[in-house]
Amino acid sequence: MALNTKHSKNALPVDSPRQIMEFSLSTPHYLNTTTPFSTLIHNQKHHSSFSSSSSSATTSLSFSLKPTPPPLPNSESPTSSSPPSNQIRRPKTLKTTPSPSKPTSKIPSNPFRNLINPTHVPTPPIKSTTNTNYHPFTDKLWLTSKLSPPPPPPPPQKENPEENRKPIKDNAPQKNSDLPKIKFQQEGKIFVGNLPNWVKKNEVFDFFRQFGPIKNVILIKGHDSTERNAGFGFVIYGGSTAAKSAMKAVEFDGVEFHGRVLTVKLDDGRRLKEKTEERTRWIEGNDGVEYRSNWHKERDSSRKELRKIMDTEPENWQAVVGFFERIKKPSRGEYGLMVKYYARRGDMHRARETFESMRARGIEPTSHLYTSLIHAYAVGRDMEEALSCVRKMKEEGIEMSLVTYSIMVGGFAKVGNAEAADHWFKEAKERHTALNSIIYGNIIYAYCQTCNMNRAEALVRDMEEAGIDAPIDIYHTMMDGYTMIGNEDKCLVVFERLKECGFTPSVISYGCLINLYIKIGKVSKALEISKLMESAGIKHNVKTYSMLINGFLKLKDWANAFAVVEDLVKDGLKPDVVLYNNIITAFCGMGNMNRAVRTVKEMQRERHRPTSRTFMPIIHGFARAGEMRRALEIFDMMRMSGCIPTVHTFNALVLGLVEKRQMEKAVEILDEMTLAGISPDEHTYTTIMHGYASLGDTGKAFEYFTKLRNEGLELDVYTYEALLKACCKAGRMQSALAVTKEMSAQKIPRNTFVYNILIDGWARRGDVWEAADLMQQMKKDGVRPDIHTYTSFINACCKAGDMQVCSLVSNYLFPIVPLVKISLHYFSIFLFVVGWVLIGILGLFRSLEIVLLK
């Protein structure tokens, strides 16, 4: 078989695999069938200049099973001895010597690139990296490049031209060197191709027996159906005339048989040769094939089917578990798939049950199985059990892989334990020399969750210096960390750096910015980011819509919140649990409680499971409105929906009752919490203390303060605010001073609300000097007064009859608080009028007293 091609002088550059093939065929070679592709590329590199300079050439490329003929006596070769049979023979005119002025680099280069530009010598990279996903922008644009400049590039390696002049030896293994010389081609055997799939052996036998006696007919069965053939087979002639019969049959190549044009040729012995090689490797033990029984083959098919169900129907756990239970004798592979499946769902109990069931069958776990079990506990946030699994691994002598360390670091990061995460990260760094971006992302996430951004920046810098490119997920993690601390500037720097490094901002990138502005109270800026995202062609998802709705809920802007909901419905998105909770909160804030209850029922119809957070605003709304019967009905509805009441749910009931001054019913809720096995927390007791403080019942307030302290709960500024409120309401200012001293002893700083309560208490007694001292103390402590502070001080001045100081405070306050200037002005006029009226009444009484005495 010969293939003739032509090559023109003005040939286009080679820039496609097809052109590469045409380019390689245009050079005259005598090709052996055992020539490796690497040798072909190497020789093509030396002959590319010749092919470009020749004007026109017609070459013949032959593929033969016979060995290459020996070289002519006058032919020259690169070496003194003849080249091996697996190298390409080259004529004398094609011999080239490498130029000493252009030595090749020691670093292996892309052979296709050399075909395109043979004169190009690749230079060593500036920075070596172990990461396969090397980004071209990494050496120039780091995430931490503005914090510290990247290290200088290493000096280029010196090339040794003498070494590059050495001929490249072909290291390809010599196949069949140790095999005995066997005649693989069987006499009288022909290959028949393009047979109909339905044809039977007797029909082939009847057709080919016209050329001679047939010894056997072999039809290769199909892979999918053993009842049909694969479209080809072999015919073996017998007797003394077998070779002649085979040659006669080959002459009928291209004959039509049942509508098919047959391919008939002599057997080349390839099949027998492969069988012989395989048998030889099997005898030597180097076949690399695991011969399995029918049971193993059935297990493989079961494993593939189980994996297919897990990939196509991950949420249909009944189908997955049902198929697994139908497997008679599951192997380690099936158990590993089930443990991994439960780990992804966070079902640590079933993952452990499957793991123990496997061990009960006598199957020992591997590092992969232990890692899957640890992953299940990490997703379930039970790191104590995860640690016990790690200890068990070490006891059994199973080494922890880098994936296991990554899961441990990520698990402790999710529970907010950055110290433990750092411990496992350092251990992974000691055990494994090469880390990846996944474990770095987990430890960076751990420090971002604890708002330790300095340590997070240092870890990003270490990762980049180690040659690991920062993926886009780490940019998002850093933006989320800066959002938690409210650092707008650095968050924007990371966002701009993301674009400079070649990444395209996604909906997550814009979502981080929207979340930033929602948390710092700049809803208008969040809307600008939303419009910018839409102009970039990126659509909102449910999470970004939930962020915008949450921002309007904080401003109590119900109209815009529902406008965002309408936009979500227009985009064809379906609300999730978080969005439904925000909608319910909006209805409760508007006072439309019935619509909120209907939303819960709609949520259940859409197969969304309500949470305790879903029912909290409804319970609180009914309790605040005094409809305790409806509040308890919603409480029972929550229990019927499968939601277990939490301490926050009971706190919503208590808060509603306290706001309605129904303290007896609020105390009864505490008894019901105890019966339900839920202990009150500091918020529960603080809410009840505020209720008694509003009534001025100092004794009850101190009673629950003592309970809170005896139960070891945390004392915060809100607890002391309730005590001070009770004392000032009852006029017990000395007790209030004792409470402030205890706050100082507990190192709890005073805030604006504490000072407002104290100033209001002294104002009730008309003690303007104590109120003035508190104002000076606020200035020393750096606490900024608000409108309530000045109002309480003006009230103290009016009750003391010091109208001049009151006027000075009012005039001083106007430029500081311009937004409340009008309301404060009218309120001050009211206080002035009341003060002058009181002074006039006192003067009138004193005049009458003088008259009566006379």
Number of C-alpha atoms within 10 A of each C-alpha: 7 9 11 12 15 13 19 14 12 10 10 9 13 17 13 11 10 10 14 16 11 15 21 20 19 21 22 18 20 16 19 19 14 14 14 16 9 13 18 15 16 16 17 22 19 17 19 19 14 14 22 17 11 12 10 13 15 12 17 15 17 15 12 11 10 8 10 15 9 9 14 7 6 7 10 16 15 13 8 7 8 12 13 10 17 19 18 19 21 19 13 12 9 15 14 12 10 13 11 11 7 13 16 22 18 16 10 9 14 9 15 16 14 18 22 17 15 16 13 12 14 15 13 14 12 12 14 12 15 13 15 8 10 15 14 11 13 18 18 11 17 23 25 18 14 11 11 11 12 17 10 9 10 10 7 10 11 8 12 12 16 9 12 17 15 9 11 9 8 14 9 12 9 12 10 11 8 8 11 9 8 9 10 16 15 14 18 24 26 25 19 23 18 16 22 18 15 11 14 14 15 9 9 19 17 10 10 19 15 12 17 19 17 21 15 13 18 15 20 14 16 14 10 9 9 10 12 17 21 20 17 20 19 20 26 22 25 18 12 10 14 20 20 15 24 27 16 15 22 18 11 13 15 13 12 11 13 9 9 13 15 20 17 22 19 20 21 15 16 11 11 16 16 12 13 16 15 16 13 17 15 13 10 9 10 10 13 9 10 6 8 8 9 9 9 12 12 12 19 15 11 19 20 13 15 20 18 13 17 19 11 9 13 16 12 11 15 11 15 20 14 10 14 20 11 10 15 8 12 16 16 17 13 21 22 22 18 24 26 22 23 21 25 18 15 18 16 24 15 16 27 18 11 18 23 14 13 19 13 10 11 9 14 11 18 13 16 15 20 23 27 25 26 30 29 31 26 28 19 18 18 16 19 11 16 23 15 12 17 22 12 13 18 12 10 10 10 14 14 18 14 20 18 22 22 25 25 28 31 29 27 23 26 17 15 17 17 22 15 16 27 19 13 20 23 14 11 22 15 10 14 13 7 13 19 18 18 18 22 23 24 25 27 29 29 29 26 27 24 15 17 17 18 10 14 23 18 14 18 25 21 14 18 20 16 17 17 25 26 24 15 17 15 21 20 24 22 27 25 23 26 24 24 18 17 15 14 16 9 14 22 15 13 18 21 13 19 23 11 15 18 14 13 11 18 15 17 16 20 21 24 23 23 26 25 28 22 23 19 15 15 14 23 13 15 23 15 12 17 22 12 13 19 13 10 10 9 15 13 19 16 15 17 20 21 23 24 23 25 23 25 20 20 14 11 14 16 18 12 15 22 17 11 16 21 11 13 19 11 9 11 8 13 12 21 16 15 17 19 22 24 21 26 25 24 26 21 21 18 15 15 14 20 11 14 25 17 12 17 20 13 13 18 13 10 11 9 15 15 20 17 20 18 23 26 24 24 29 30 25 27 24 24 21 16 17 15 19 11 16 24 15 13 18 21 13 13 21 13 10 13 12 18 13 20 16 16 16 20 22 25 24 27 30 23 24 28 24 19 15 18 14 18 10 14 23 15 11 18 20 13 12 17 11 10 12 9 15 15 21 16 20 20 22 24 23 23 27 29 25 26 24 25 19 16 18 17 23 14 16 27 18 11 18 21 12 13 21 12 9 12 10 14 11 16 15 14 17 20 23 25 26 26 29 27 29 27 26 20 16 16 15 17 11 16 22 15 12 17 21 12 13 17 12 10 11 9 14 14 17 17 14 16 19 22 23 23 25 28 25 26 24 25 18 14 19 17 24 15 17 25 16 12 18 20 11 13 17 12 9 11 9 15 11 16 14 14 16 21 21 23 21 28 28 24 27 26 27 21 17 18 14 17 11 15 22 17 11 16 19 12 12 19 15 10 12 12 10 10 12 16 11 10 19 15 11 14 19 14 11 20 19 13 14 20 14 12 15 15 12 12 12 12 12 12 12 12 12 11 10 9 8 7 6
